[in-house]
């Protein structure tokens, strides 16, 4: 060894610091994870409530599919039951005092307005209403299927504004 204090032989290697641990994270990451967890819970709650509020729609569509299966055997009966299903679904989704008394043109206008069916012919709706009261003869397979498709379109596409319904 060289007694000279400035000699390069007396230098030692640098001692590296220990690696930075991954846990616990910095407070900013904790806040970010907390906010993400709160946002995920909020989104899950909103999706669950939306799913729950559409239960009546899922049940109505299930009943519709059962009725649609009977169109080929009992057209008038199936159409009459579809008209009843439309009314029951509308009464479930909208305030009873507004929907229950509607008949005729007012009922059809409500159905068109609530599902945004402005460009759709009102003929299937008229056929359904006449079938509900038994005042129509057999409309034929094509018109019955068109009316059934009209019912399905309304069941899937009607919009309930917040603050209305049950």
Secondary structure as UniProt FT lines:
FT   TURN            5..6
FT   HELIX           8..10
FT   HELIX           27..53
FT   HELIX           55..69
FT   TURN            70..73
FT   HELIX           75..93
FT   HELIX           96..99
FT   TURN            100..101
FT   HELIX           104..115
FT   TURN            118..119
FT   HELIX           123..132
FT   TURN            133..134
FT   HELIX           141..157
FT   TURN            162..163
//
